Amino acid sequence: MMLTEKTMKREIWLDWMRVVACFFVMLTHCCEPFYLGGEGSLILTESDAIWVSILNVLPRASVALFIFASSYLQFPLHYDTRQFFRRRAARIIIPFFIWTCVYAFMWGEPVQNFKDLLLNFNYAAGHLWYVYMLGGLYLLMPLLSPWAEKVGKRELQFYLAIWLFTTLIPLIRGWIGGAAPVIYGPSGIPNAAKFPLWGEASWNSYGLFYYFSGFVGYMLLGLYFRKFVGELSWKKTLAIALPVFTAGFAICSYGFLSRVYADANGVFPIGGPVGLAALWEGPWLNDTLGVALMAIGWVLLFRKITQGGNFYEKVLLPVSKASYGMYLCHMVLLIYVSTWMRESLQLGADGVLGIWTTPVQILCATAITFTGVAIFSVFVQKIPKIGKWIIG
């Protein structure tokens, strides 16, 4: 199939990956009502726990894929620092500010919400944490760009190996420290206390591996693939991607289920304060090995997508360009769609479709939300002069 001039200038597989990652984010959020509820944490049935361990683990690399795509395209910088920040600010900050204001009026007390925004995002729109993290990586990119231009393959592999080791640290903390106590901040949002390792202490959080951990690894991973990973055959791609992804999925899924079963002690429903769910989520957080492995597996598979065509140019490409705005605004629709699905099909094994009620609710709510948000975002983005400020 012939590629148009517009298509030839783009990394087609990145557009596919960005759109799927956006769908994954919504899938993740549509799963949350099936283990968050009641006093904060609630799983009604064993089947719900199993469905969450599948449908909420499959998309867990979504944010990592977004960071990978940004790094692959932006890092090292293609222009000077001032121009980089000017371009990024126009695309990132203004739409973020607009949708932050929308959420401040939608949920809670608007006056208090706007006061809280001086310190952090609105917790009712918790997905906005991503923008702060992304901004931190953008601040780091100009600093590391001169090194990224010159770094060799072995050197970069060395730093990626350190980063991959840091994804084991949350698991090591669990093995050594057992069930960590939960500390609540002023918002009531819990954080598990950390067992101190390698230089950490009650007065110091900046241990040996602090500066090599977290999302900076996905930034380096994007750089590595861009500079050093050539085209792989389907056979070699599958030989690497499938075992890597399967291992990552197993780590996240088993980690979640094992914690749920340990707390349930064979009896469902199981519930408690929101801190309980925070501990269940530990094995699938973004800084863990399972998520990193799944991200690598997804990237390897998406790189095999090279064909453009009418569907790509007329449907997928516009959605890819609007994906940041979709991320920002999707909770406006998702919460209502998810609630409607739960009221229509009822809950758990007692629902209309028996044990299949939960996956049907999750997948249908995701599909409806994704379609509606995509149509809205693509349409708004095309509005002259103001569309880009709303959607990015």
Secondary structure, DSSP 8 states (H G I E B T S, - for coil): ----HHHHTS-HHHHHHHHHHHHHHHHHHHHGGGTS-TTEEEE--HHHHHHHHHHTTTTTTHHHHHHHHHHHHHSS-SS-HHHHHHHHHHHHHHHHHHHHHHHHHHSS-HHHHHHHTTTS--GGGGGGHHHHHHHHHHHHHHHHHHHHHH--HHHHHHHHHHHHHHTTHHHHHHHHH-S--EEE-TTS-EEE-----TT-BTTB---TTGGG-TTHHHHHHHHHHHHH-----HHHHHHHHHHHHHHHHHHHHHHHHHHHHHHHTT-SSEEEEHHHHHHHTGGGSTTSHHHHHHHHHHHHHHTT-----HHIIIIIHHHHHTHHHHHHHHHHHHHHHHHHHHHHH-SGGGSTTGGGHHHHHHHHHHHHHHHHHHHHHHHHHTSTTTHHHHH-
